[in-house]
Amino acid sequence: MGGPLFERQARDILLTPLGRDVLDRARQVLNAASALERFARDHSVGHRSLSIGMIPTVAPYLLPGVLAGLRTGDVSLRVQIREARTERLLSLLRAGEIDAAVLALPSGGGDLFEETLFEDRFLLAGSPDRVARMGLNPDALRPVDLASAQLMLLEDGHCLTDQALEVCGKDRTSGQINMGASSLATLSRLVAEGFGLTLMPELAARSETEAVPGLHLLRFGAPQPSRTIGLVRRSSSADEAWFSDLAQVIREVGEGIVNDARA
């Protein structure tokens, strides 16, 4: 190492400053070697791990069913979940820190492979009184009819906010928009108390109406505004069975939730 690692005394042996540095690095090397050995042992008997990213407007509603489905298919599978906004998930995916991400398509990445999973339509959400005062015709309700309404949206950076602004024909400079909520759960409670209206994905409809009894939902007329939920991986990743298996599990869970909302 180019210098002494130990300081020898009559009754003891001490580490030199260089020795302490070497010891720290040696422990890291040994721990990494031990982890690699465990991985090789697990892999040899069929144990696998999978790291999946999900956007916050999807994760709370899909995760319970998806995790249950994955464990049913392979009880030895170790699953890690990262919840983050789209931009962060794409960064993690490109860096190899996650294997796949569930988000709204298109992802905008030419270096990524996208698998469409299901359509998630938007519903109008608010308090019964607020919706009634709007004088909206449920059979012919359009997102552009909300031009004069007070919209409550997620804080900037959420793709759901961008989608809501687009379908309603609004932009961030409108004085009728409040972007500050950090989650759909917060939005649900705000609009249920009459503070405005929001767009609620079908994916979240049942969960949020059960949690917030005063929340009233109204379906838009055809064509109904929606987002497309998909699974994304790196194009450079091997096209192995895990990706199609994962897509199928998420698709079945997602379609089950939105079909329940439509019923």
N, C-alpha and C positions, 0 to 999 in steps of 0.2 A: 504493500500500500504506500510505500515511500516514506514510512515513518513508524515509530513505535505505537502499538495499540494498547499496551499495558504498562502500568507503573508498578514495579515489584517493590513491596515493602517487607519488613521482617515477618510480619504476621498476616499480611493481606496482599491482595492484588487489586489494583484499581485500574479503571479505564482512563486512558488519556482522552483529550478532546477529540482527536482523530478516531480513537477507539469507539467513543460514543456514537459518532457519525456512522462508522462502519457497522456497528451493532444494529442501529435503526434500519439501515438498508438491508442487512442480512436477514432481519426478521421479515421485512417486506418480501424478500425473495423466497424465503421458506414458506410464508403464508400463501404466496401465489402458487408455489409448487404444490402445496397441499391441496389448494382449491382445484388446480388442474388435475390432480390425481383423482379427487372426488368426482369431478366432471367426467373423466374418462371411465371411471367405474360405473357411474350412473348411465352413461351413454351405452356402455356395453350390454346393459340389461334392459335397454329400451326406455329409460327415463329421459324426458325432454323438458326444455323450458321455452317459454315464449313471452316476449315483451310487447305489449300492445298499448298504443296511445288512443285516447278518445277525447273529443271536444266536450266541454262542460255541459252543453245543451243536449248531449246524447248519453253521456256516461251514467248518470244516476238512474236512468230509465232502462237502459239496455243491460247494464252490468250484471244484475242479479240473475237474469235468465241466461245470459251468455256464459257466465262462469259455471252455472249449474250444467249447461249443455256441454261445455268443454270437459268438465270433470266426469260427466256420465260417459263420454266417449273415450276418455283416457284418464284414469284415476291417478296415474303417475305423473301427469303433466303439471309442471310448475308454471304458473301464470303470474306475470308482473304487469301492473296497470299504471300508466302515466296519464293523468288528466291535465290537459293544457289547451290553450287556444291553437287555432290552425297553424299560425306562423311558427309557433314554438314546436309543434308536433312535426312539421315538415323539416325543421332544423334538426331535431333529434333523429328523425328517420334517415336523413342524408348522412348524419354523423355515425350511423350504425348503432345508436343507443337504444332504439326500439326496432322491432321487426316489421310492424305494420301499424297503420293508423286508421281509425274510423272517423270520418269527417264529411262535410258537405262537399259534393262535387260541383264543378271541376276543381281540382287541386291547383291547377295552373303550373304543374311541374312536368316538363317534357322528359325528365329523367325518371319519372315515376310511372308505375303501372296501376291503373284504376279498375276496380271491379264494382259495378253498380249493385247495390243491395236492395233498397226499397225506396218508395216515394213517401215522403212525410209532408202531409198537407198542413197549411196554417189555418187556425181558427181565430175568430175575434174573441177576445177575453175582456171582461169588465164586470162591474157590478150590475145587477138587474136594472136598477134605476138609471144608471149612466147609459146603458144600452138603449133603454126605452126612450130617454130624452133625445137620443140621436134621431129617432123617427125612421129607423132603417127598415127597409123591406127585406126580410130574411130570404125571400125567394130570388131576389135580384141584387143581393149585396155584393159590392165590388170593393177591392182595397182602395181604389181612388176615391170612394165615397168618404174616406176618413180624412180627406184633405184639411177639413176645418177642426178635426178632433185633436184632443190632447193625447199624444202617443207617449207611452212609457216604454223605454227600450233598455236593453242591457248596455253597460258602459262600452265605450268605443274599443274596438279590438276584437269583439265577438263577431264571427261571420253571420250569426243570426241577425244582428243589428243591420249589417249591410244589406242582407236579403230583405228585411222588413222595410227599410227605406226605399229599396228598389221597387218592390211590388206596390207600395203605397204612393209612388211618384213624389217622394219627398227627398230633401237633403239635410245635412247636418245644421245648416244655417236657419232652418225653420224655427220660429219662436214657439211652435206647438209641439216641440219634441223635447222630452226629458230623458237623457241618456246618463244613467248613474247606477242602476241596479247591477249587482255582481252576479246574480243567479236568477233562474226562472222562478225559483221558490220565493225570492224576494219580490219579483215582479207580480206574481200571483196575489200576494198579500196586499200589495199596494193598490192594484186595480180593483180587487175585491172590496176595498174600502172606499172606492169611488174616486181615486186620484187620477184616473185616466183610463185609456184603453191600451191593449197590447195585442200582438200576434202570438198565439200559442201553438207550438207544433203538436200534431196529433200524438206524437211519441210521449209527450209530457201530460196530455190532457187528463187521463184517468188519475194518475198519481197526484196531480195538483188539485183537481176538483175534490178528491177524497181528503186531501190535507187542508183545503181551504173551502169550507162549505158555502161561503158567500160568493164564490167565483161562478160567473155565468159565461157560457161559451155559445158562440153562434157560428154556424158554418157559412162560408161564402158561396155565392152562386157559381155555376160553371162558366169558364174554366177556373177551378179552384187554385189559388196560389200554393206553391209547394217548394220544397227543397229535395234534392236527391242525396240520400246518404250512401256512401260508398266506402270500400276498404282499399287502402293504398299501400303499396310496397315499392321498394327500389326496383327499377327495371333490371339492374345488375344482379338482383337476388335470383337464386336458382328457382325455377318454377316447380316447386315441390308440392306434395299433397297437403302440407300443413296449411298453405294459403287458401286453397279451395275448400278444405274442411272448415277452416275458421270462417270463411265467407258464408258457407252454408249455415253454420250455427247462428251467426249474427243475423242473416237474412230471415231465418225461421222465427227468431225471437222478435225482430223488428216488425215483420209483417203481422205477427200475432198481435202485437200491441196496437198497431195502427188500424188493423181490421176490427179490433175490439172497439176502438174509438169511433169508427165509422158505423158500427152496428148500434 
